[in-house]
């Protein structure tokens, strides 16, 4: 990813980081900094208070890999140890800073302090969040664990755990992940759930989260899928919710299209009857929830439950991708 250079007469620009492994996101930030002006790179020192789930390599080793990259691209930058989070960001001599979405809010706080001290705020150049090919952010930790390489390419199959044993939900999830990522290892588990058997409104989202709350095994994505009903002033609609949690703990939600529930069917639901049982009572259709879904029967095969599952997952990943775009304001 490259960004058009912004022309300034003379700009001193800051970039800070740990640089445990020099990866694609780091390279983008360094290249952007060199485009903006005179680049000063702060690398966290060995005395920095790290909060990492791995052992950070020594400062000199991390510094050497940044220097090697600069030599390779013919770039010049000053490299200095960074002992604490603010570094030299409150120094009036600096004009700009290179950030990612992860550090964007922190820089907003820095500019608030600068303005309170009568110092011109830093120009903020945000590269967004650089995603690996599995649509999870590129992180040194993931590279060290052997999940991805420095460019975000997968080194092993994506592991997906589904909090359901419903055959239609599994088919919908398989369809989405195989088309999106290709090589995927998918496992389904029977979740221990304690919510209302016929979720309504926000309960549908809560139910999706409940299905993956207690998953203990390792995964790249844990997926909770729940169907439920939302009432509007124009009728009631059945829809699916996907709760998508990645290995870094980030949760995204997506919803499918909804289909209208006939008045007499909804009346049964309000009396405490599950939608599947109400389908049997009114239409004589048994086991609709476990097979192709109520929508299959109501649409005469135009759409199946698995299609709604796929839609809900697509929606969740739209949110995930959109969140990687560079933020320009809080």
Kinemage of the C-alpha trace (Angstrom):
@kinemage 1
@onewidth
@group {chain A} dominant
@subgroup {mainchain}
@vectorlist {calphas} color= white
{ca unk a 1} P 0.000 0.000 0.000
{ca unk a 2} L 1.396 3.414 -0.968
{ca unk a 3} L 0.131 6.867 -0.144
{ca unk a 4} L 0.629 10.059 -2.169
{ca unk a 5} L 3.304 12.277 -0.656
{ca unk a 6} L 2.167 15.462 1.074
{ca unk a 7} L 4.413 18.415 0.309
{ca unk a 8} L 5.704 20.393 3.263
{ca unk a 9} L 8.577 22.896 3.277
{ca unk a 10} L 10.256 21.139 6.218
{ca unk a 11} L 8.662 18.619 8.546
{ca unk a 12} L 10.155 16.589 11.363
{ca unk a 13} L 8.053 13.458 11.704
{ca unk a 14} L 7.929 10.872 14.498
{ca unk a 15} L 7.306 7.143 14.342
{ca unk a 16} L 7.411 4.915 17.407
{ca unk a 17} L 7.114 1.178 17.909
{ca unk a 18} L 8.565 -2.031 19.287
{ca unk a 19} L 9.493 -3.570 15.920
{ca unk a 20} L 9.875 -7.072 17.373
{ca unk a 21} L 9.560 -8.359 13.807
{ca unk a 22} L 9.792 -5.866 10.972
{ca unk a 23} L 6.603 -6.647 9.056
{ca unk a 24} L 4.463 -5.176 6.287
{ca unk a 25} L 2.681 -2.641 8.521
{ca unk a 26} L 6.016 -1.349 9.846
{ca unk a 27} L 7.359 -0.987 6.306
{ca unk a 28} L 4.292 0.998 5.250
{ca unk a 29} L 4.692 3.326 8.241
{ca unk a 30} L 8.409 3.865 7.590
{ca unk a 31} L 7.817 4.558 3.887
{ca unk a 32} L 5.025 7.002 4.725
{ca unk a 33} L 7.243 8.782 7.248
{ca unk a 34} L 10.027 9.173 4.695
{ca unk a 35} L 7.519 10.707 2.278
{ca unk a 36} L 6.284 13.250 4.826
{ca unk a 37} L 9.628 14.629 6.002
{ca unk a 38} L 12.692 14.073 8.158
{ca unk a 39} L 11.902 10.825 9.961
{ca unk a 40} L 12.821 10.058 13.564
{ca unk a 41} L 12.075 6.457 14.579
{ca unk a 42} L 11.704 5.680 18.267
{ca unk a 43} L 12.239 2.009 19.090
{ca unk a 44} L 11.207 0.887 22.554
{ca unk a 45} L 14.272 0.300 24.716
{ca unk a 46} L 15.015 -2.804 26.767
{ca unk a 47} L 13.835 -0.904 29.882
{ca unk a 48} L 10.427 -0.095 28.355
{ca unk a 49} L 7.409 -1.453 30.251
{ca unk a 50} L 6.278 -4.040 27.683
{ca unk a 51} L 2.835 -5.611 27.748
{ca unk a 52} L 3.388 -8.408 25.276
{ca unk a 53} L 2.494 -12.097 25.260
{ca unk a 54} L 5.986 -12.978 24.047
{ca unk a 55} L 9.607 -12.160 24.845
{ca unk a 56} L 10.658 -8.984 23.053
{ca unk a 57} L 14.047 -9.281 21.292
{ca unk a 58} L 16.869 -7.012 22.508
{ca unk a 59} L 16.866 -3.380 21.398
{ca unk a 60} L 20.013 -3.674 19.295
{ca unk a 61} L 18.587 -6.589 17.322
{ca unk a 62} L 15.353 -4.696 16.632
{ca unk a 63} L 17.262 -1.556 15.704
{ca unk a 64} L 19.510 -3.465 13.283
{ca unk a 65} L 16.572 -4.837 11.295
{ca unk a 66} L 15.121 -1.332 10.884
{ca unk a 67} L 18.532 -0.031 9.765
{ca unk a 68} L 18.835 -2.914 7.296
{ca unk a 69} L 15.442 -2.072 5.781
{ca unk a 70} L 16.347 1.618 5.478
{ca unk a 71} L 19.557 0.708 3.650
{ca unk a 72} L 17.630 -1.565 1.302
{ca unk a 73} L 15.173 1.159 0.254
{ca unk a 74} L 17.735 3.970 0.344
{ca unk a 75} L 15.962 5.824 3.144
{ca unk a 76} L 17.516 8.006 5.838
{ca unk a 77} L 16.110 8.225 9.355
{ca unk a 78} L 17.327 8.931 12.856
{ca unk a 79} L 16.781 5.980 15.216
{ca unk a 80} L 16.633 6.518 18.984
{ca unk a 81} L 15.595 4.437 22.029
{ca unk a 82} L 12.092 5.023 23.384
{ca unk a 83} L 11.936 4.636 27.181
{ca unk a 84} L 8.321 5.629 27.816
{ca unk a 85} L 5.116 5.928 25.739
{ca unk a 86} L 5.163 9.707 25.141
{ca unk a 87} L 8.790 9.785 24.015
{ca unk a 88} L 9.430 13.144 22.360
{ca unk a 89} L 5.861 13.665 21.158
{ca unk a 90} L 5.413 16.713 23.426
{ca unk a 91} L 8.553 18.378 22.056
{ca unk a 92} L 7.639 21.531 20.035
{ca unk a 93} L 10.332 20.834 17.415
{ca unk a 94} L 8.324 17.943 15.926
{ca unk a 95} L 5.561 18.553 13.402
{ca unk a 96} L 3.991 15.222 12.438
{ca unk a 97} L 3.537 11.632 13.530
{ca unk a 98} L 2.842 8.355 11.724
{ca unk a 99} L 0.224 6.155 13.425
{ca unk a 100} L -2.087 3.212 12.899
{ca unk a 101} L -5.693 2.869 14.040
{ca unk a 102} L -4.341 1.094 17.125
{ca unk a 103} L -2.446 4.197 18.293
{ca unk a 104} L -4.692 6.862 16.770
{ca unk a 105} L -6.606 7.673 19.960
{ca unk a 106} L -3.368 7.905 21.952
{ca unk a 107} L -2.097 10.558 19.544
{ca unk a 108} L -5.352 12.468 19.967
{ca unk a 109} L -4.509 12.636 23.676
{ca unk a 110} L -0.995 13.833 22.825
{ca unk a 111} L -2.382 16.645 20.696
{ca unk a 112} L -4.767 17.648 23.459
{ca unk a 113} L -1.789 18.041 25.817
{ca unk a 114} L 0.231 19.908 23.186
{ca unk a 115} L -2.597 22.388 22.587
{ca unk a 116} L -3.076 22.885 26.342
{ca unk a 117} L 0.605 23.851 26.517
{ca unk a 118} L 0.368 26.215 23.578
{ca unk a 119} L 2.213 23.829 21.238
{ca unk a 120} L 1.056 23.316 17.671
{ca unk a 121} L -0.654 19.876 17.378
{ca unk a 122} L 1.097 17.164 15.424
{ca unk a 123} L 0.000 16.467 11.867
{ca unk a 124} L -1.371 12.920 12.066
{ca unk a 125} L -0.757 10.505 9.193
{ca unk a 126} L -2.787 7.344 9.864
{ca unk a 127} L -2.134 4.202 7.779
{ca unk a 128} L -5.163 2.395 9.277
{ca unk a 129} L -4.893 -1.275 10.241
{ca unk a 130} L -2.926 -3.552 7.938
{ca unk a 131} L -4.690 -6.902 7.731
{ca unk a 132} L -3.124 -10.253 6.958
{ca unk a 133} L -4.698 -12.421 4.259
{ca unk a 134} L -6.854 -14.006 6.992
{ca unk a 135} L -8.303 -10.501 7.704
{ca unk a 136} L -6.756 -10.437 11.176
{ca unk a 137} L -4.237 -7.617 11.821
{ca unk a 138} L -0.572 -8.289 11.096
{ca unk a 139} L 1.173 -8.464 14.470
{ca unk a 140} L 4.680 -9.488 15.510
{ca unk a 141} L 3.141 -11.948 17.971
{ca unk a 142} L 1.354 -13.809 15.175
{ca unk a 143} L 4.558 -13.979 13.130
{ca unk a 144} L 6.587 -15.255 16.100
{ca unk a 145} L 3.949 -17.954 16.692
{ca unk a 146} L 4.313 -19.107 13.085
{ca unk a 147} L 0.749 -18.245 12.061
{ca unk a 148} L 1.646 -15.730 9.325
{ca unk a 149} L 4.812 -14.427 7.691
{ca unk a 150} L 6.117 -10.837 7.646
{ca unk a 151} L 3.872 -10.011 4.689
{ca unk a 152} L 0.697 -11.366 6.304
{ca unk a 153} L 0.554 -14.607 4.323
{ca unk a 154} L -0.847 -17.625 6.170
{ca unk a 155} L 1.617 -20.383 7.031
{ca unk a 156} L -1.084 -22.875 7.985
{ca unk a 157} L -4.797 -23.442 7.437
{ca unk a 158} L -7.192 -21.018 9.123
{ca unk a 159} L -8.827 -22.741 12.089
{ca unk a 160} L -12.497 -21.928 12.630
{ca unk a 161} L -14.528 -23.146 15.600
{ca unk a 162} L -18.322 -22.991 15.339
{ca unk a 163} L -20.465 -22.848 18.458
{ca unk a 164} L -23.193 -24.995 16.912
{ca unk a 165} L -23.936 -28.501 15.697
{ca unk a 166} L -26.860 -27.405 13.509
{ca unk a 167} L -26.228 -28.907 10.057
{ca unk a 168} L -27.635 -25.937 8.125
{ca unk a 169} L -25.569 -23.421 10.091
{ca unk a 170} L -22.458 -25.517 9.487
{ca unk a 171} L -23.146 -25.647 5.739
{ca unk a 172} L -23.620 -21.878 5.591
{ca unk a 173} L -20.393 -21.259 7.513
{ca unk a 174} L -18.428 -23.716 5.356
{ca unk a 175} L -19.694 -22.011 2.228
{ca unk a 176} L -18.596 -18.567 3.433
{ca unk a 177} L -15.153 -19.529 4.729
{ca unk a 178} L -14.195 -21.749 1.791
{ca unk a 179} L -15.138 -19.024 -0.717
{ca unk a 180} L -13.424 -16.275 1.295
{ca unk a 181} L -10.216 -17.983 2.406
{ca unk a 182} L -9.945 -21.296 0.582
{ca unk a 183} L -7.953 -23.532 2.951
{ca unk a 184} L -9.879 -23.702 6.251
{ca unk a 185} L -10.052 -26.193 9.114
{ca unk a 186} L -13.587 -26.034 10.532
{ca unk a 187} L -14.776 -27.683 13.752
{ca unk a 188} L -18.235 -27.532 15.307
{ca unk a 189} L -18.929 -27.755 19.037
{ca unk a 190} L -22.135 -28.096 21.033
{ca unk a 191} L -22.228 -24.982 23.239
{ca unk a 192} L -23.621 -24.835 26.752
{ca unk a 193} L -26.301 -22.167 26.431
{ca unk a 194} L -28.614 -20.666 29.008
{ca unk a 195} L -30.634 -18.058 27.145
{ca unk a 196} L -34.272 -17.892 26.044
{ca unk a 197} L -35.147 -20.668 23.541
{ca unk a 198} L -36.751 -18.094 21.210
{ca unk a 199} L -34.493 -15.019 21.276
{ca unk a 200} L -36.047 -11.635 20.526
{ca unk a 201} L -34.295 -8.390 19.578
{ca unk a 202} L -31.019 -7.882 21.442
{ca unk a 203} L -31.300 -11.421 22.817
{ca unk a 204} L -30.315 -12.685 19.356
{ca unk a 205} L -26.949 -10.921 19.651
{ca unk a 206} L -26.531 -12.111 23.231
{ca unk a 207} L -27.279 -15.661 22.130
{ca unk a 208} L -24.626 -15.533 19.405
{ca unk a 209} L -22.035 -14.383 21.949
{ca unk a 210} L -23.157 -17.026 24.457
{ca unk a 211} L -22.409 -19.769 21.937
{ca unk a 212} L -18.682 -18.958 21.844
{ca unk a 213} L -18.189 -17.624 25.361
{ca unk a 214} L -16.635 -20.773 26.799
{ca unk a 215} L -14.592 -22.079 23.867
{ca unk a 216} L -11.194 -23.030 25.276
{ca unk a 217} L -9.334 -24.538 22.342
{ca unk a 218} L -7.078 -22.532 20.037
{ca unk a 219} L -8.673 -20.881 17.002
{ca unk a 220} L -8.237 -18.142 14.448
{ca unk a 221} L -11.967 -17.457 14.432
{ca unk a 222} L -14.692 -18.508 16.859
{ca unk a 223} L -18.158 -18.144 15.351
{ca unk a 224} L -21.447 -17.870 17.242
{ca unk a 225} L -24.603 -18.084 15.108
{ca unk a 226} L -28.073 -17.346 16.433
{ca unk a 227} L -31.479 -16.873 14.834
{ca unk a 228} L -34.199 -14.740 16.351
{ca unk a 229} L -36.972 -12.268 15.823
{ca unk a 230} L -37.165 -8.492 15.772
{ca unk a 231} L -40.497 -6.657 15.932
{ca unk a 232} L -41.040 -3.413 14.070
{ca unk a 233} L -44.014 -1.155 13.528
{ca unk a 234} L -44.459 -2.944 10.212
{ca unk a 235} L -44.406 -6.520 11.426
{ca unk a 236} L -42.012 -9.117 12.843
{ca unk a 237} L -38.946 -10.454 11.030
{ca unk a 238} L -36.746 -13.490 11.575
{ca unk a 239} L -33.010 -12.929 11.030
{ca unk a 240} L -29.620 -14.453 11.837
{ca unk a 241} L -26.751 -12.911 13.794
{ca unk a 242} L -23.084 -13.912 13.509
{ca unk a 243} L -20.678 -13.103 16.346
{ca unk a 244} L -17.142 -13.387 14.956
{ca unk a 245} L -14.248 -13.388 17.447
{ca unk a 246} L -10.649 -13.590 16.241
{ca unk a 247} L -7.522 -14.908 17.950
{ca unk a 248} L -6.635 -11.385 19.143
{ca unk a 249} L -9.961 -11.091 20.983
{ca unk a 250} L -11.621 -8.701 18.520
{ca unk a 251} L -15.378 -9.272 18.140
{ca unk a 252} L -17.480 -8.290 15.129
{ca unk a 253} L -21.184 -8.741 14.502
{ca unk a 254} L -23.168 -9.225 11.335
{ca unk a 255} L -26.816 -9.746 10.494
{ca unk a 256} L -28.585 -11.447 7.627
{ca unk a 257} L -31.555 -10.236 5.682
{ca unk a 258} L -34.807 -10.874 7.523
{ca unk a 259} L -37.974 -12.540 6.371
{ca unk a 260} L -41.447 -11.528 7.557
{ca unk a 261} L -43.260 -13.806 9.983
{ca unk a 262} L -47.013 -14.182 9.357
{ca unk a 263} L -49.314 -12.753 12.016
{ca unk a 264} L -50.711 -16.096 13.201
{ca unk a 265} L -47.207 -17.557 13.469
{ca unk a 266} L -45.991 -14.578 15.488
{ca unk a 267} L -49.023 -14.834 17.732
{ca unk a 268} L -47.931 -18.362 18.679
{ca unk a 269} L -44.391 -17.154 19.376
{ca unk a 270} L -45.738 -14.443 21.691
{ca unk a 271} L -47.609 -17.146 23.562
{ca unk a 272} L -44.224 -18.747 24.336
{ca unk a 273} L -44.051 -21.269 21.487
{ca unk a 274} L -40.698 -21.592 19.668
{ca unk a 275} L -40.795 -20.683 15.977
{ca unk a 276} L -39.999 -24.270 14.962
{ca unk a 277} L -42.904 -25.601 17.033
{ca unk a 278} L -45.185 -22.830 15.770
{ca unk a 279} L -44.356 -23.915 12.206
{ca unk a 280} L -45.537 -27.400 13.078
{ca unk a 281} L -48.718 -26.166 14.779
{ca unk a 282} L -49.794 -23.887 11.935
{ca unk a 283} L -48.311 -25.434 8.791
{ca unk a 284} L -47.741 -29.024 9.906
{ca unk a 285} L -44.011 -28.735 9.123
{ca unk a 286} L -41.777 -30.573 11.619
{ca unk a 287} L -38.101 -29.890 12.379
{ca unk a 288} L -37.780 -26.784 10.214
{ca unk a 289} L -35.047 -25.345 12.430
{ca unk a 290} L -32.780 -28.375 12.163
{ca unk a 291} L -33.265 -28.834 8.432
{ca unk a 292} L -33.519 -26.111 5.795
{ca unk a 293} L -35.137 -23.532 8.051
{ca unk a 294} L -38.512 -21.822 8.163
{ca unk a 295} L -37.496 -19.511 5.327
{ca unk a 296} L -37.105 -22.482 2.957
{ca unk a 297} L -40.750 -23.438 3.436
{ca unk a 298} L -42.073 -19.876 3.421
{ca unk a 299} L -40.183 -19.019 0.227
{ca unk a 300} L -40.905 -22.386 -1.454
{ca unk a 301} L -37.185 -23.094 -1.731
{ca unk a 302} L -36.114 -19.636 -2.916
{ca unk a 303} L -33.759 -19.333 0.055
{ca unk a 304} L -32.394 -21.685 2.722
{ca unk a 305} L -31.258 -21.155 6.273
{ca unk a 306} L -27.643 -21.672 5.219
{ca unk a 307} L -27.997 -18.630 2.948
{ca unk a 308} L -28.938 -16.447 5.911
{ca unk a 309} L -25.938 -17.777 7.854
{ca unk a 310} L -23.643 -16.879 4.946
{ca unk a 311} L -25.178 -13.385 4.764
{ca unk a 312} L -24.647 -12.791 8.487
{ca unk a 313} L -20.971 -13.794 8.186
{ca unk a 314} L -20.492 -11.544 5.158
{ca unk a 315} L -21.968 -8.688 7.165
{ca unk a 316} L -19.625 -9.334 10.109
{ca unk a 317} L -16.582 -9.318 7.840
{ca unk a 318} L -17.690 -6.077 6.192
{ca unk a 319} L -17.513 -4.507 9.658
{ca unk a 320} L -14.097 -6.098 10.241
{ca unk a 321} L -12.683 -4.768 6.969
{ca unk a 322} L -14.216 -1.300 7.327
{ca unk a 323} L -12.639 -0.934 10.761
{ca unk a 324} L -9.199 -1.294 9.146
{ca unk a 325} L -9.660 1.908 7.100
{ca unk a 326} L -7.645 4.894 8.390
{ca unk a 327} L -9.487 7.033 10.939
{ca unk a 328} L -9.025 10.772 10.560
{ca unk a 329} L -10.985 11.912 13.634
{ca unk a 330} L -12.256 10.446 16.898
